[in-house]
Amino acid sequence: MAVPPTSTGTSGAGRASSTARQVLAPLALAQFICSFAGSNMNVMINDISEDLDTTVQGVQLAITVFLLVMAALMIPGGKLTDRYGRKRCLMAGLAVYGVGALLSAAAPGLGVLILGNSILEGIGTALLIPPVYILATLLFTDVVSRARAFGTIMALGGIGAAAGPLIGGLISSALSWRAAFIFQALVVVVIILLTRRIEDPLPADPTRHFDTGGAVLSAVGLVCIVMGILAADNNAWLMAALLLTGALILLWFFRWTHAKERSGVEPLLSTSLFRDLTSNLGLVTQHTQWLLLMGVSFVVSAYLQVVRGYDAIRTGVIFTAATAGVLVTSMAAGRLAKRYAQRTLIMVGFAVTLGGIGVLLGMAHGSPSPWALVPGLLLIGLGLGVMLTPSVSVVQSSFPEDRQSEISGLSRSVSNLGSALGTAIAGTVIVADPAVGAYAAALIVLAVIGLGGFAAAAFLPRGAVPR
């Protein structure tokens, strides 16, 4: 995959092209394995709960905490790339992730699984994902090449999330759910070997200030918000207390940030990042997309296993439709970027995804066959694949090179917070078991949230294309 020249000399262009080709494979694989980790456990809910003598809610907690740790630490992870370098953070994240995967594979109980999968893999992901998007942004400088690069990375990420149930189901059925974590560790080893060829395009700055207080405040605030949503089905007072606490801590974080900026000290996250309307709207669409992807994945997986009694592999096979949809449209990102504005692609993506949820509801209700879910899942995959890449491009391209660590961390944090909320909201609605039907109600709630994402996309400037 060629990269346009970043200098006037042909030798500079050649070096850029060679570096880009070497970098893209490990970056895409890194996004794949992190997305895979967020969704593959959905089809192993019953197997894990029985083996570890826990409940479905316990496994849901492990999934949600993994996504939450990623979201809470992604902003600090992005800032650390300036201080220690993008490649060093990428390698460190991969190492922590690999240890977490091996610990999860050997887990004797839910507590160790949460430590390995939810905590260590979550921390590893928060360290390694920001460098993925920073390196892609720095190496691909025009609309089409950057769209192709992000398309490849997002395609692997979307496939990891959508194919996680299938791959996890195949491994779990053929061997054990523990083998799925060994698979993750093996993929991490491959990525580490490929990453050795990467050269960091910018030097690390060990003197760069790191706002530890801001990192703690932002992480604790986000944790309280998501835990409050998880508590909705058990204790309304606890839910209210956690949500209020989270909101107050985040308010404290923003006041802390303002104070840092006034005193001339670099904060964890500059408030100027939120002054760009196009970026803000793009962040809303990113958040909503991943909320829909992980929310629908959890709802359908739980429905097939708990209601229909499907095993992991049959559940994963049905999800192949969504995987195929994401793959087809994500890999076409470069061609689509040539012909259509980013705003158009994002709006179309939301419309197709919402249509898929509607088909999912209609056909699943009218047919006893679980294969009736396939058309809806295919549409959801196609819609998400269309808009994942342009949403990332809009946000990353709204800022210059020296702001990439900040916006990359913020972008990935917002996306992973969406993933955590998608699982938390879907799980909360299902456990509440409303009169209209738990699984149908969860999909309806997700569809309403999707309408909000569509509205945000509609307000994007018509000419919102990456620079």
SEVOBA-259780 format. One record per residue (C-alpha): x, y, z. Coordinates in steps of 0.1 Angstrom, whole numbers, plus 5000, padded with zeros to 4 digits. Layout:
! SEVOBA-259780
XYZ/...
This chain:
! SEVOBA-259780
500050005000/501650324989/501950645009/502050984992/505451164994/506051345026/509051525012/510151654978/512651384971/511751044955/513950864980/511951015009/508750894992/510250544988/511250525024/507750645034/506150375013/508350095025/507850195062/504050215057/503949865043/505949725072/503849915098/500349845085/500249465091/501149475128/498949775134/495949615118/496549285137/496849475170/493449635164/492049295154/493149115186/491949395209/488549395192/488449015192/489049015230/486049245235/483549025217/484748655217/483648595253/480048665243/479648315229/481448145258/479248285285/477647955294/480947755292/482848005313/480148045339/479747665343/483547595344/484247875369/481047815389/479848175384/476848335367/476048495333/476048825351/479548745364/480848685329/479149005317/480949195345/484249065333/483449165297/482349515307/485249575331/487649485302/486049745280/485849995308/489549965317/490350035280/488150345279/489350475313/493050445305/493150525267/493650895272/496650845295/497950575272/497850825243/499751095263/502450845273/503350795236/504951145236/507051075267/508150725259/507650695221/504950525200/506850195194/507950155230/504350205242/503049965215/505549695226/504849745263/501149715257/501549395237/503649245265/501149325292/498249205271/500048875264/500648815301/496948885308/495848645281/497948365296/496748435331/493148425318/493748085302/494847945335/492148115356/490747895384/487948135392/486148455381/488548675402/491648565383/489848585350/488948945358/492549015367/493948865335/491348955310/489649265324/492549435341/495849325324/494449295289/492549615294/495749805304/497749645276/495149755251/495150115264/498850125259/499049975224/495950115206/496850485206/500150425189/498250225162/496250535151/499050785157/501450595134/498750545107/498050925108/501651025106/502550785077/499450845055/498951205047/496251245020/492551155019/492750834999/495850675013/494850755049/491350615042/492850295029/495150265059/492350335084/490150105063/492549815067/492949875104/489249925110/488349635088/490549405110/489049575141/485549525128/486249165119/487749105153/484649235170/482149075145/484048745140/485048715176/481948505183/482648275154/486448235161/485848205198/483047955192/485147735170/488047735194/485847685224/483847395208/486947225194/489147265225/488047485254/487247845262/490747865277/492247795243/490748115230/493048315254/496048105243/495148205207/495248565217/498748515233/500048355201/498748635179/500448885203/503748705198/503348735160/502549115163/505649165185/507849005159/506349215131/506549535152/510349495155/510649645120/508749955129/510750285132/509150555153/508550855130/508951105159/511451095187/510351035223/510551325247/511351195282/511051555296/507351575285/505151635315/502551375324/499451475344/499051195369/496351365388/494251425357/494751065346/493450935380/490451175379/489451095344/489750715350/487750715382/485050935368/484550705338/484550395360/481850535382/479650625352/479750285337/479450105370/476350315377/474750185346/475549825355/473949885389/470649985374/469149635375/470049575411/469849895431/468450225419/470050425448/473450275441/473050355404/472150725412/475050755436/477550615412/476350825383/476351145404/479851065418/481150995383/479651325370/481151525399/484651365394/484651435357/483651795365/486551805389/488751675361/487751955337/488352215365/491752055372/492552075335/491552445333/493752515363/496752335347/496352535315/496052865333/499252795352/501052705320/501452325329/500552075302/497351895313/496351535304/493851655279/493752005264/490352165265/491052305230/490351955216/486652015223/486552345204/486452175170/482852105161/483651855133/485851655157/483251665185/480551535161/482851265148/483551155184/479851115190/479450905159/482450685169/481050635204/477650535190/479050295164/480950085189/478050105214/475849955187/478349695176/479049555211/475549605223/473949405194/476649145197/475949095234/472149085229/472148835200/474748615216/472848605249/469548535231/470948245210/472648085240/470148145268/466848135249/467647905220/470147695238/472747725211/476347625217/479247865211/480047745175/476447765162/476148115177/479348215160/478348085126/475248295127/477448605134/479348535102/476848755084/477849055104/481548975099/481048955062/479249285061/481949465080/484749315059/483149405025/482449775033/485549835054/487949715027/486249945002/487050245024/489650385000/487350364970/484350514989/486550805002/487250894966/483550924956/481651034987/482051285015/482751155050/479451295062/477551105036/479250775044/478650805081/474950895076/474450605052/476150375076/473850465105/470750435082/471750085071/472649975106/469350095120/467549925091/469349605101/468149635137/464649675124/464949365102/466449175132/463449265153/460849185126/462248865112/463248715146/459748785159/458048625130/460248315125/461148035149/464447985130/467548155144/468748185108/466148465104/468648675123/471148665094/469648935071/469549185099/473049095111/474349135075/472849485072/474249585106/477749465095/477549655062/476349975079/479049965106/481749885080/480750185059/481050445087/483850315110/486650445088/485350795079/484450865115/488050795126/489450995096/487251295104/488451305140/492151225135/492451465106/491051755125/494351815143/498051855133/500851605140/501751755174/498251695187/497951335175/498751175209/495951365226/493251315200/494250955194/493850875231/490551075233/489250905202/489950555213/488750625248/485350755234/485050445212/485850205239/483550375263/480950315237/481849945237/481549935275/478250115276/476849895248/477449585268/476349745301/473149895287/472149585268/472849365298/470949595321/467849595299/467949215295/468249155332/465349395339/463149175317/460549445306/457049345295/457749385258/460449115260/464049155273/465949105240/463549305219/463649585244/467449595244/467549615206/464949895206/467050095232/470150045210/468150165179/467050485197/470750555206/471650485170/469250755159/471250995181/474350895162/472650955129/471551305140/475151385150/476351275116/473751495099/475351805116/478751725102/479951985076/479151875041/482751915032/484051725062/486851525045/490251455060/493051685051/
